[in-house]
Amino acid sequence: MLKITRRELESRYGDEDKIGIRNECPRTGKVLQDADITETTDCISVLPNGEQFFICTNSAKFVVDDLKQGDVYGFANEDNPVTHPEISSSDGHDFAVVRGRYIVDLWISHFTGCEEQVVYDLQNPKDAGKIKEIYGDPQKWSVMMPEVGFVKPDEPTYPSNKRLNAWAEHSLSLG
């Protein structure tokens, strides 16, 4: 597994243009430039893999597929209440976790525009407050498994090597 760093992740995913996010007309597929877009323009944001950007799961899957490492984690708000207004007003949220350490969340940063930071480090005390606000408790996160979908942490099929509390000796106390 490539030992990618936070700095590399921020460089790779910190800029929408560098990522390759584009705006398209959903009827024609035509790529629209910023100058083409008005309040009445019918357009959607699309990730480089063609998936719609407004779905946070698509953003998380894009990162994992692009890096060829990491996992998609997520939660339902009923299982893991959070205080971030953008997340708490929805049903839940999905995001990528790389190396069991770095949260990479294109959706919260670039799609909503409500957070400047795109990478959060579960081992960095400076990120603890934002992690708790946006993502809640890592021990309550479900993990997406191939051909199964999301597995909740209280289910017997939850893979032990995907439990982020297995990294507890190195990670933050977010409680």
N, C-alpha and C positions, 0 to 999 in steps of 0.2 A: 504494500500500500504506500502510495506517495505521501510523504510527510509534509503536506501543504501547510503553510503558515497563515496566520491572520492577515498579515500584510499582503500576501499573494491573493488571498480571497477578496480583500478590499480592492485591490488593484483590478482584479478580474471582473468583479460584480458591482463596483462602485459607480459606474456610469452607464446609463441606459443605452447610449449610442454604441459604446464599446461592447455591451452585451449583445446588441443587435435587436433590441425591442423596436417594433415598428407599428405604425397605425395603418390599418387597412379598411377599405370599404367592404362590409360584409357581403354585399350583393355581387360585387365584381372582383374582389380580391386585390384591387389596385392599391398599391402602397401610396399613402398620402403623406405629403410633407407638412410641416407645421403651418406653413403659409396657406395650405389648402383647407385647413380645419377651422371651422367656425362653430358657434353654438348649435347650429342646425345641421352640421355635417354628420352624416351617418357613418361612424367609424368605430372600430374596436382596436384595442392594443393587443398585439400578438407577439409571442415569444419566438425566438429563432427556429424552434422546432415546429412552429405552426399552431401551437396551442394558445387558447385565449388567456391573456394575462390577468383578467379580472378574477380568475379562480386561483386562490392561494395554493391549492394542491398542485396545479399545473406548474407554478413557479418553483415549488419545492422539488418536484420530479425533474424539472429542467436542470436544476443545479446538480442533483445526484447523477443524472445521466451525463451531463456535460463533464463532470469531474471523474466519472466512472468510479465513484466512491461516495460513501455517506449513506444516510437513511432519511426517509421522510417520516417525520413525527407529527403528531397533532393531538388535538383534544377537543372535546365538546365542552362548552362553557358550563353545562350542568355538572360535569365531572371535575372541572378545574376552573373555578371562577377567577377571572382576572379583572384588573381595574382599568386597563387601557381602553379609552372610549371607542376606538375603532374596532377592537376585538370584542369587548364586552357587549356591544350592541349587535353582535352577530351570533350565529349558533356555535361557532368554534373557530379554530385556526390550524393550518398546517404549514410546515416549514421544514427546511433541510437541516440536518445535523451532520457535520463532517468531523471525522476522527473522534466521534463521541465527545467532542469538545466545543466546536464552533457552530453556532446557529447562523445560518445564512438565509436571510429573509428578503428576497427581492420585492415581494408583494407589499410588505409594510413600509418599505423604504421608497421604492420607485412607483408602485401603482397608486398607493394611497397618498404618498408624499407627506405623511404625517410624522415620519421619523427619518432623520438624516443618516443614521447608522444602518448599515446593511449586514454587518457581522457582529455577533456578540459572543464573548468567550465565557464559557461556564466556569473557567478557572480564574477569571479576572475579577477581583472584588469591585473594581470600578464599574463593571457591567451588571452587578447583582441587582441593583434597584430596577433598572430597565427590564432585565430578564423577568423578574418577579411581576412587574406591571404588565408586560406584554404576554408572557408565556406561562406565568404561574409556577406551579411545582413540577419539576422534571420527572418526579416519581409518579405523576398522574398522566403522563403523556402516553398515548398509544403509538405504536410503530406500524408502518405499512409493510406488509410482507407480500412477496410475489404470489400471485394467484390466490391469495386469501383476503387481501385488503387489510384494513386496520385491525390490530389486535390490542385490546385494552390490557393495562398492566396487571389487572386482577384475574385475567384469564390464564388457565394452565398452559395454553399454547404460546404464551408470550415468551420469546427467546431470552434466556438468561443473559446472553452476551449483548443484548440490546438494551438492557436495563441501565439507565444512566446512573443509578445509585451504585452500580458496580464500580464507578469511578469516584466514589464518595471520598476516599482519602485524598483526592486531588481537587475535588470540586468545592464549590461554594455552599455555604449553608444559606439557603434561600427562604427558610421558614420563619 
